[in-house]
Amino acid sequence: MKTSARFHGRWTPFALGLPQLALIALFFYWPTLKGLWWSFHLVCPFGHCSSFVGFDNYLRELKDANFYASLFSTAVFSLFGVGASVIVALVLAWMVELHQRSGRLFRYLLIWPYAVAGSVLGVILRVASSPSIGLMGYLNSVWPGFWQPHLNGTQAMTMVVFAFAWTQIPFDFIVLVAALRSIPADYMAAAAIDGAGPLRRFIDIQIPMIRPQLFFVATMNLIDSITNSFAIVDTMTQGGPGGATNILAYKIYRDGFIGLDLSGSSALSILLMLLVLAASAVQFVVFERQAKREA
Amino acid sequence: MTLRAAGLWFAWMLSACVAAIPAIGRAAAFEFWYAHGGLYAQTINELCAGFNKTYPQDHVRCLPQGTYEQTMRKAVAAYRADQQPAVVEIYDIGTADMMRSGAIYPVDALMKDTGHPTDDADYLDSIRRFYATPDGRLLSQPFGTSTLVLYANRKKLAAAGINELPQTWEAFGQALQALKAHGESCPAVADYTPWKMLEQINAVQGAPIASANNGHDGLAARYDFADGIHLRYMRDVLRWHAQGLLLPAILTHANDQTLAFADGECAMVIDATGAYAIVAKAGMVDAEVGPLPVYAGTTRYGNTIGGSSLWVFKGETPAVYSAVARFLAYLREPQQQLFFSARTGYLPLTHNAEQKLASSPSTEPDAIRVGLASMALPGNPYNAGVRLGFMSLFRLIWQEEVQRALAGRESMDDALINAQARGNLLLERFQATYRASTAGAP
C-alpha cells in the first residue's frame, strides 16, 4: 500500500467516520440493546413497571403455534418473492442484452419502478386487485368466487409476493445487466461461431459466469424479504386472511405497535435479527470461498 | 465596531426577552391530541377554536394523530420521551392500560383540584359504567361515544315486502332472504369486526365476554364467550355469509360498510350511531334506524358504548392544568356536546344534554334517538363493555380465527374456542405484567 493513501494522524479516519457511526449507534445499536433488554422483561407500555422474566418471552414465542405459522408464511413469502424477483430480472436483463439497440431504452424504463415506495405500491395494487372493482372485479362477475384474497390465503400470498417482486426486480435488473455486460464479448462470439444459439449461450456461458452476482442479488432480496416487507403487507392484507400473510416483520409490528406488547415483540425482533445474521453469515462464507477459489 | 455590534445584539436580546414576558405570564398553552379525520376532525377543530375564543387567556392546540391505534402508540412514545401532550383522546379498549399506566392525572382529581368538580352521576349510566373504576371513579372524561344500531334502506325493504325493521335476529335473517329473493345483490354488509359482532351483541343480550364482570373487577378476568349467545350469533353469521346474504365490505364497490349502505349499494347495515354523519352527508333520505336486533324470546338489556375518552397526562404546571380543566369543562357543556353530536352522530354524554336534546326533537337525528333509547334499558353485570388487557391484539386474533371459519378452514365453533384460548394467554400475560406494578388504579 502506498503511504500517501494513508490518513495522517490516528484520529482523522475516526473523525471522518464519526457521523456515520453516530447514526448507526443511534438508530441501530441503541434500539437493538433496548430491544434486547425488553425481551428479557415484562414491560408496561408507559414504562412504569418492568419485571425480569429471563427467557420466558422467547420460550413463549417458541412454544406458540402462531410463531411457527408466521415463520412458515415468512419462508413461503421469501422463497417465492426472491425466486420471482431473480428469475424475472434475469430474463429481462438477458433480453435487454440480446437486443443492444432498444436495450438502452428499456434499461432506463425498467429501473424506474425502483423509485416507487413499497407502501405506495401496496395501495395501488390493493385497489388493482380488489375483488369488487377493476379487472379482478370483472372476472369475479363472470366467474363468481374466482378471486377472493379476503378469504383465500394462497391468493393473498400471491398478491404480496407479486408486489414484493415488483419492488425488487429493478435493483436485481441493474446488477444483472452490469454482470452480463462484463462477460468478455470474445466468449460469446466464439460460442456463436460454434453454432450456439442465444438460449444455449445463456445457459452454458452467461448464467455460469454471473453466478456470483445472482447469488448476491438473491441474498439481498432474501434479507429484504425478511426485514423490509412490512409496508407491502400493511397496505395490502394486514397479515390476513386468517393470518396467511402474517410474516414475521408484520407480526412484530402488530404485536408491538398495535398491541403494545413490547416484550413479546422485542423477543420476536431479536429472533428475526438472528435469522438475518444467519443469512448474512452464509453469504459471507460463500463469498469468501469464491474469492479464495478465484485468487 | 465590534463593541457596537455586541451592543446591538445585547439590545435585541433584551427586547426579545421583554417581549416574551407577557406571553409567559398570560397564555397557558397546551396540546390536545385527537384521533379523527375528515368531518369529525373539522368539528373538533371548531370546538377548539370556540374554546380559544371563549378563554383568551388559554390556548389549546388541537392536533390530529391518525387512527385510535396510532394515537395510542404516539401517546406511549411521547410519554416515554417526556414529550406528551396535556390531553389525549384514547379509544375504549385503551382504558385498561391508561388506568394502570401511572402516567395520568385522573380527571376527577384534576377537576376537583382546579375548582371545577364534576357530578359524575350526570353522565348517562351506560357511559359512566363503561369508564368507571371498580370504586366508581372516572379517571378520564368520556368524549366520542357511539353505540350500535341497525340502519335499513326503507325503500329497498318495502320493495321486498318488509314493512317494519327487524327487531329479532330471526326476523333479520328472514329479511335478508326476502331481499335476496327480490333480486337485491347486497341484502346486508358487514366489516366482520369484534366490536360489532362480539362486544355489542353480547352486551345487548347481557351475556358475558369475560369473567370478573368482563374485566371491570380486575386483572384475574379470563375470556368466556365461546359458547352461548356469541356462538349462536356467529353460526348465523357464517350461514348468512355462505349464502351471500351478509357481504364482506371488501366485496362492495365502496369497500367500506358504512359507505356501501350510504351509497345505496346495500340494503341494511349494523353500524355505529357515529356513522350517521356519513349516511346523512351522502344524502340518503331512505335511511331508517332501529335498535340492534336480539334473539326472539331473550331479554334485551341496555346496550353498551364504544368510542373514546380524554386522558390528562402528568407533567404540566398548575397553570396549564387550570386551563386543561377549563377546556374539559367547556367540552362537557351541554351546548358543545350537542353541537358535536348533531354534526357527527356521536351521542350526548350527560342527562343534562340529553334533556336539552329531547326538548327540541326536531334537531335530533334518528340514530342518536334510537341509540340513546337502546342504552337506557336496564342492565346486568355484562352490559357495560369490557375492561381487558391487550384488547387490540385480541380483536385481531378474533378476526383471524373468524376469517378462517368464513373461509371454511375451521368450524365456527373451533374458531371461537381458539380465539378464547389465545385471548386468555394474552390476559395471563397482562396480569403478569401489571402484577408487580404499584402504579395506578386496581
Interface residues (C-beta under 8 A of the other chain):
Chain A: L42 V43 C44 P45 F46 G47 H48 C49 S51 V53 R60 N66 S130 P131 S132 I133 H150 L151 N152 G153 G239 G240 P241 G242 G243 N246 R254 D255 F257 I258 G259 L260 D261 S263 G264
Chain B: E69 M72 R73 V76 Y79 R80 D97 R100 S101 G102 A103 P248 I250 L251 T252 H253 N255 F390 S392 L393 L396 Q399 E400 E401 Q403 R404 L406 A407 R409 R422 L426 R429 A432 T433 Y434 A436 S437 T438 A439 G440
